[in-house]
Amino acid sequence: VWPGPLPSASPVFISPSPQAENLLYRLQENFQALTEKLTLRNILFGTREMGERINDLEKRVADLMTEAGVENSNEELRV
């Protein structure tokens, strides 16, 4: 908590030291790399999950076709 009223003067901008600039730059690089990894992981997980759902759907369609007496190969289902 600030001990008193906030100063009414214009804000003063202080140049960061080279060490602080370097630290901020490295943090930004690490954050960007982490963001890219998480995005890629989400894309890969989504693709794998979608593939599993498609495989499940193909199996269910094939089962229904068998029950209905329709004979098609898996190759024909993928068209």
N, C-alpha and C positions, 0 to 999 in steps of 0.2 A: 504494500500500500504506500502510495506517495505521501510523504510527511506533511505536505502543505498544498496550497493551491497550485495548479499548473501555471507555468509562466505564460504570459500572454504574448511574448515576443515571437517573431518568426522562428520556425524550427532551424536548428543549426545542423548542417550535414557534415559529418566527420568522415574523411577518407579512411577506408579500412587499411590496415597494415598489409604488406605483401603476404605475410603468413596467413592472415585472415582471408585475403582474396584467394590464395592457393587452397585453403581449406574449403571455402565455399565452392570453388571450381570442382574440387574432387568430390564433394558431396553431390553436386549437380550431376557429374558424370556417373557416379554410383547410382543415384536415383533413376537416371535415364536408363542405365543398363538393367536395373531391377524391373522397371516398367516394361521394357522390351521383353525380358524373360517371362514375366507374368502374362503379358499379352500373347506371346507365342504358346505358353503352356495352356492358356484358355482356348486358343484356336485348335491346338492339337487335341485337347480333351474333347472339345466340341465335335471335331471331325471323327474321332474314335467313337464317341457316343452316337453320332448320326449313323456311322457305318453299322454299329450294332443294331440300331433300330431298323435300318433297311434290311439287314439280314433276317431279323425277326419277322418283319413284314413279309419278306419273300417266302419264308417258311410257312407262315400262316396262310398266305395265298395258295401255296402249293398244297397244303393240307385241305383247304376248302375245295380246291379243284379236284383233288382225289376223292373227297366225299361226294362231289357232284358227278363223278365219273368222267371228268375231263382229263385227258392225258397230255401234258406238256412237259418239256424238259426245262430245267433251270435256265438254260440258254435262251429259250423263247420268252421266259418271264422277264429277262433283263432288257428286252428291246423296248 
